[in-house]
Every structure is written in structure tokens, then in C-alpha cells.
């Protein structure tokens, strides 16, 4: 068990460097660029995030799943090479799609300037996917020791150079630098993966048969479908804001909707090392061990996620104005609403389905979320504007969590229930931390008064 959490910690610390570089870019560019320029950039990054999230939800999970079925290092390398080819192929197709449909996307956003920017930006998602996928390959190949070297290097390339240019140059120079540094990072990633996956062994086999791209696609397509539907559901709010309320409100909303990526980092780090063990426990009907492992993961997640979420909930205005400036003070209420959701975002309710080879349940959950999110978002923007949109997204996410917990209980025939997935202490600790920080804030305000 200690080895599991040690590996998860390495993954978390390494990948957090990449995420922190993105946060730094986000914060500094929000201050240096005009709201119009920043809004344009965030719309482009939203498109990139949609493409990235769809593939990143499928290929790395498939990579970990199939590598977990082999013990020989050369077999793992060949599996990894097949997944690298898939990333390159899918990434290239998505980039071409962005270029072809640039006009339609600019209409969707209600921003004519987006079409011209996409003529250069279209290749960025391919670069971004390649260099961000490397940590998953290092985990699958049991080379997590390299994460501590790779992630800081790529983070430096994609942050220091961009921020230097942004300080002294125009938006067009920043925009071009963003694409160039991503391309350089992708080249480094490709050289590293080519070196790690070199082998001259014969083809690997699954259940006595040669592993093919069809095998990978058969496992992954449910994940791709679920990710695509889910990302549309989770980003529909930004499309609605951009289209209905304009670019200025969109810039404020995306700052408010900003979520500290530590939550997703915790989830992905823990999930990547838990998946093989969960698969083994389910296959052997070891439900007691599965519940013990799950409870231990939630316990460790809560030690970091809950205090942070509670702090950001209570000090939302101070956080937004400190990092983004007073001009984004109106985003604080939106940020508070999304901060309440942060603890739930740390728990992957679909992980048990993936570990049991039933990713189709993810599709069911994603379809329900898309329907809920779309309905509640349009209702919210009609009634309360951007605040209503944020409330709609949060409500849809909470309802999805309840649904997925029911599906897990049905799938496991009652072996794993809601309070196995989210033990009572998770809620008690969060309420306790919120109360503590609320008292601290009132004491500070009393002293200052």
C-alpha cells in the first residue's frame, strides 16, 4: 500500500508542475492582456481543452489498462508505442478539423476574430496532447522517476518564455510564442517516448492473440464517447455565456470558473496507480480489499483537497482580486459557487466501471450530465445571468454524482454503496474546515475594523 501512495505522490508532484505553469500563464496573461485579448485566448484554450480532454480520458486509461495485462517490459513498450501512434493520429485529425471548421466555430462563439486566430492555432492541440501524455507513458512503463525531470523542463519552456514575451511584446507575439513553445515541448516528448519504447521483441499478445488497434479501440471508444459528451456538458456553460452575454462577461466568467487544478491532479494521480489494483480486486471478488483501498484513497485526498476547497470558498473574493486584479472582482461569486463543488471533483465515480471493463457506464453518466447541464444552464442564464449558469453546472454535477453512485451499487450488486464511495467523514471534514476558515475570516475583519 505504501508503494502505491509513494508512486501516486511522485506522479502528483511531477504533473502538478505542468499544471502550475498553466495557472501562472493564466494569471499573468489576465493581468497583462486586455480583456478582449484575454477573452480571445481563453476561447481558443477552451477548444483545445475539449479536444485534449476527450483523448486524454481515453488513450492514457487504455494504455494503463493494457500495460497492466503484461509483465515483460518489451511487451509494455510495444503497447505504449501503439498508443503513441493513436495519439498522433487522433491529434492530427482533430487539428485538421479545427482548421476546416474555423468559420463555424467563430459563429458558435459569437466572435468573428476567432476564425483568423484558428488559422495558426489549429495545430496547438496536437502539440499539447503529445507533451501532456508523457507522464501517463512513464507510469505505464514504470519509469515514474523521469517525471521529476521531464515536467519541470516542459513547464519552464511553456511558462518562462511566454511570460517574458508577454511583458514586452504585443498579443500577436504572445500568441505565436504560445504555439512555438508547445511545438518544442512536443518534439522533446517524442524523442523521449521513442527512446523509452524502443524494442525488437515480437508482437505482444492478449489472451493468446496479437494486440491490435482494434483491441484498443474496442476498449477505448466508450471512454472517448463518454469524454466527448462529458466535456460538452461541462463546457456548455462557457459556450452559453460567450454566445448570450458577450466577450466581456465571458472573460469575467472564465476567471470565476477557474478551478485550482490540484483537484484534477489528485484524482488523476490516484486513479492512475489505483486502476490496476481495483481491476485485480474486482476480478477476484475481493470487495473488502476494494473498499479498504477506496476508503484509504478518499482519506488521503481529503487531507489536501478539503482544507484547500474550504479556504477558497471562504476567501473567494480575496483570492480572485489577489491573483487576477480588482477588475475581475465580479468573478468572485462565480468562483465561490464552483469552489463548493471542488471536493466532489476529486472522486472519480466511473473508475470502478473502468476497472471492471465496463466503460459504457461512463457513457450513460455523460449523457445524463449533458442533458442536465444544458437544461439547467439555459434556465440559469435566463433567470440569473452568469450566476445562474454557474449554479446550473454545480447542480448538474451533484445530481450526476448521485446517479453514478446508484449505478455503482447496482453494478456491484450492493457491494459498493454511496457511503463507500464518499464516506461520512468526507462531508464532516469539509463542513468543519469551512466553519474554521469562516471564523478566522471574521476574526481578521474584526481586528482590521
LINJO-V723856 format. One record per residue. RES is the residue in one small letter. NEAR is the number of other C-alpha atoms within 10 Angstrom. Layout:
# LINJO-V723856
RES|NEAR + RES|NEAR
This chain:
# LINJO-V723856
x|7 + x|7 + x|9 + x|12 + x|17 + x|12 + x|18 + x|23 + x|16 + x|18 + x|28 + x|21 + x|17 + x|23 + x|26 + x|21 + x|20 + x|20 + x|19 + x|16 + x|20 + x|15 + x|17 + x|15 + x|17 + x|19 + x|17 + x|15 + x|22 + x|22 + x|15 + x|16 + x|17 + x|13 + x|20 + x|13 + x|17 + x|21 + x|24 + x|20 + x|20 + x|18 + x|22 + x|19 + x|15 + x|16 + x|15 + x|22 + x|17 + x|19 + x|23 + x|23 + x|16 + x|20 + x|24 + x|22 + x|18 + x|22 + x|25 + x|24 + x|22 + x|24 + x|24 + x|22 + x|21 + x|21 + x|24 + x|16 + x|14 + x|15 + x|9 + x|10 + x|15 + x|19 + x|23 + x|24 + x|23 + x|21 + x|27 + x|28 + x|20 + x|16 + x|19 + x|23 + x|12 + x|17 + x|21 + x|16 + x|12 + x|16 + x|23 + x|18 + x|13 + x|20 + x|20 + x|15 + x|12 + x|23 + x|18 + x|14 + x|12 + x|20 + x|17 + x|14 + x|19 + x|18 + x|14 + x|14 + x|20 + x|17 + x|18 + x|15 + x|12 + x|21 + x|19 + x|13 + x|17 + x|21 + x|13 + x|13 + x|21 + x|22 + x|22 + x|23 + x|25 + x|25 + x|23 + x|21 + x|23 + x|24 + x|22 + x|20 + x|19 + x|23 + x|24 + x|25 + x|25 + x|19 + x|24 + x|25 + x|22 + x|14 + x|13 + x|19 + x|14 + x|16 + x|22 + x|16 + x|11 + x|21 + x|23 + x|17 + x|15 + x|22 + x|19 + x|16 + x|17 + x|24 + x|20 + x|14 + x|14 + x|22 + x|19 + x|11 + x|17 + x|21 + x|13 + x|11 + x|11 + x|12 + x|18 + x|12 + x|13 + x|21 + x|18 + x|14 + x|18 + x|20 + x|20 + x|17 + x|21 + x|22 + x|21 + x|15 + x|22 + x|23 + x|15 + x|15 + x|21 + x|16 + x|10 + x|14 + x|20 + x|14 + x|10 + x|16 + x|21 + x|12 + x|15 + x|8 + x|10 + x|10 + x|13 + x|18 + x|14 + x|12 + x|7 + x|7 + x|9 + x|12 + x|18 + x|15 + x|13 + x|9 + x|13 + x|20 + x|16 + x|12 + x|21 + x|22 + x|17 + x|20 + x|27 + x|22 + x|22 + x|24 + x|24 + x|23 + x|22 + x|24 + x|20 + x|21 + x|23 + x|20 + x|18 + x|19 + x|28 + x|23 + x|17 + x|20 + x|24 + x|23 + x|16 + x|18 + x|15 + x|15 + x|22 + x|14 + x|18 + x|27 + x|26 + x|20 + x|27 + x|21 + x|22 + x|27 + x|20 + x|16 + x|18 + x|16 + x|15 + x|20 + x|22 + x|19 + x|19 + x|25 + x|20 + x|21 + x|25 + x|25 + x|18 + x|20 + x|21 + x|20 + x|20 + x|17 + x|16 + x|25 + x|21 + x|14 + x|19 + x|18 + x|13 + x|9 + x|13 + x|12 + x|16 + x|12 + x|14 + x|22 + x|18 + x|11 + x|17 + x|19 + x|17 + x|14 + x|18 + x|21 + x|15 + x|13 + x|19 + x|20 + x|12 + x|14 + x|20 + x|24 + x|20 + x|20 + x|26 + x|26 + x|19 + x|24 + x|24 + x|22 + x|17 + x|23 + x|21 + x|15 + x|17 + x|25 + x|16 + x|13 + x|15 + x|19 + x|14 + x|13 + x|12 + x|21 + x|19 + x|17 + x|26 + x|23 + x|20 + x|24 + x|26 + x|22 + x|19 + x|21 + x|25 + x|18 + x|18 + x|24 + x|21 + x|18 + x|18 + x|21 + x|23 + x|16 + x|23 + x|20 + x|20 + x|22 + x|21 + x|22 + x|21 + x|17 + x|15 + x|16 + x|22 + x|19 + x|20 + x|24 + x|21 + x|17 + x|20 + x|24 + x|19 + x|18 + x|26 + x|24 + x|14 + x|19 + x|29 + x|22 + x|14 + x|22 + x|30 + x|19 + x|15 + x|20 + x|21 + x|13 + x|12 + x|12 + x|17 + x|27 + x|19 + x|20 + x|28 + x|26 + x|20 + x|22 + x|27 + x|22 + x|16 + x|22 + x|21 + x|14 + x|14 + x|21 + x|20 + x|12 + x|17 + x|21 + x|20 + x|15 + x|22 + x|22 + x|16 + x|13 + x|16 + x|16 + x|10 + x|12 + x|15 + x|21 + x|18 + x|19 + x|12 + x|17 + x|18 + x|18 + x|15 + x|11 + x|13 + x|18 + x|15 + x|10 + x|16 + x|20 + x|14 + x|14 + x|19 + x|21 + x|15 + x|15 + x|18 + x|17 + x|13 + x|13 + x|15 + x|11 + x|12 + x|11 + x|10 + x|9 + x|8 + x|7 + x|6
